[in-house]
Amino acid sequence: MKNLFPVVLALLVLSACNDSTTSSSTNQPTLSDYQLGEKWVWKYKGVTTEGEVRSDGTDTREIVRFDGSLAMTIGKDTIPVAEIVKPEESETPKYDWPLEVGKKWKYENSWTSQDGTTGNQSQDAEVLSYQEETVEAGTYMAYTIKYTGKITNSRGYSANETEVWLYAPAVKNFIKLTQDQGDFHYVEELIEYSKPN
């Protein structure tokens, strides 16, 4: 029994290090991290402060073979994984890799919707923690990233915005998103994640 004590103590110290909220760092996933047949399913719901449901449904993404290489289905689109993992060449990215607790950056995004409306997002981002988080799909180690800022569009819309993303390296994606934008509250949560054995 005496010989077991140092081993048990070492395991406790190692697990404490692994659970640390400050010592971890995660790089952007690469093409080799994805597998054919890998699948994610989220449920989402968006409600106004008046209780009007503006969005309610599920979103499924899956890794498929497309033109001889791996691709991800996103809605009606099929996007090569090589495009998804391509490093974002921006001074103001959505994710500033590598992710680590305490990291801060500016995120800016300009977009055009299908009806021709243009818009801008400008947010301050900060990685608040790295710890176990539980969603319907299971429990994962995840980074909590908080974005605060403003969204505007060409139709005169302007609102303060707060988003909290839980990003789990094990699934290479977010497992939960909570967004407050003006009078609109939106939640998206991973309900299923699977990959071939």
N, C-alpha and C positions, 0 to 999 in steps of 0.2 A: 504493500500500500504506500510506503514511503516514496518509492520510485515514481508513482503515478502523480504525486502532488505537483512537481515541476511541469509535467506535461499538461495537466489540467490548468494550471496557472498560465502557462504559455498560450493555451487555446483561448482562455478568457481575455487575455491581453490582446491577442490577434483579432478576436471577434469585436472587442471594444474599438479597435482601430478601424475595422471595416464598417462599423456603425457610426463612426464619427461624422459629424455634419460639416466638418471644415476641411478634411484632408483629401477629399475626392476630387478628381478632375476627369471629365469625359470629352473625348474627341467626337467629331462628326462621324456618323456611320459611313462605311464605304460599300462599294458594290458587293464585295465578298461577304458582307454581313447579312445579305438578304437571301431567302430561299424560295424556290418555286413552290407555290401553294400556301405561302404565308398569308394570313388573313386577319384583318382588324374590323371590328364593328363598333360604332359609337351610337348612342342615342342622344338626341338633342331636343331642347325645348327653349323657346324664347317667348317671354311674356312681358307686356307693358305694366306699368304701375297701376293702371286701371283694370288689369286682369285680362286684357285681350291677348289671346295666343296668336303670335305671328308666325311661329315656326314650330313644328313638332314632327319628329320622324327619326329615321336611322340613316347612317352613312356607312357604307361598306367599302373597304379597300382590299385588294388582293394582288399578290404577286403572280403574274402569268408570263407565258412565253409569247413574245411578240416580235416578228421579223427576226427570229433567231436569237434574241437576247431577252433578259429579264425586264419586265415592265410592271408598273403598278396601275391598276384600274382605279380611277377616282371619278365617281359619277359616270358620265358617258365618255369620259376621256381615258386614254391609255397612254401613260407617260413612261418612257424608258427610265429604269432605275439609275442609269448612268447620268441622266439629267438631274434627277432628284438629289443625288449625292455630290453633284458638282459644287465645289466651294462657291459661296455667294460672294461675288466681287462687289462689295458695298462697304462704305464707311459707316453705314447705319443699318446693319443686318437684323433680321428677326432673331436669330440665335448667334451669339458671338462666341464661337468655338475657340478653345475648349471651354466647356461649362465648368464653373467652380463657384462655391459659395462665396458671396461677397462681391462678385464681379458686377460691374455696372457699365452700361453703354446706352447710346441713343439709337432708337429704331425709327426710321422714316420710310413711308411707303406711299407711292402715288399709283392710282388705279383708274380704270375706265370700266364701267359696268356695261352690260349688254344693251341697255337703252341709250348709251352714249354719255351718261353722267360721269363726270370726272371727280376724283376726290383725293384727299391727302390725310395721312395719319402721321402724327409726330408724338412719340412716346419715350419716356425714360424707363429703362429696363434695369432690373436688379435681381440677381439670384439670391433668394432669401434663405434657402435650406436645402439639404439633401438628406432625406429620411424615408422610412417606410410610409407609403400612402396606400389606402385601400379604396378600390372602386369596385363596381359590379363584376368586372373581369378578374379580379384578384388583388393581391397585395404585392406591390413593387417598390423598390428603391426609386425615388423620384426627386428631381429638382423642382422646387417651387420658384417660378420666375414671375415677378410682378411687373406689369407695364402700366404706366400712368401717363395720360396726355390728353390729346384732343383729336377729334376727327371732323373734317369739313368736306363739303362737296359743292359742285357747281350750281346746285339748285338752292343754295342758301342755307343748307343744313349745317349746324355747328353744335357739337356736344363734347363735354368732358367724358373721358373714357378710362375705365380701369379694367384690366384683364389680369387674371391669374392663371398661368399655365402650369400643369404638373407634367414634366417631361421625364419619361422612364427609359433609361438606356437599354434595358433588357428587351423592350418592345420597339425601340428605335422611333418612338413617336410620343405624342402627348397622351396621357390617360385621362386628363380632365381639364376642361377650360371653363372658367367662370368669367363672364363679361357683364359689366354695367356700363351702358352708353346712354346718357340722358335718362329718359324714362323707360328704358328697355333693359331687361335682365335676361341673360342667355346662359345656359349651362349645357355642356357637351361632355359625355362620360363614356369611356371605353367599357363595353359590356361583354365583349368577346375578343380573345386573341388566341390564335392557333397557328402552329407550323408543323410541317411533316416531321416525323421522328427520324 
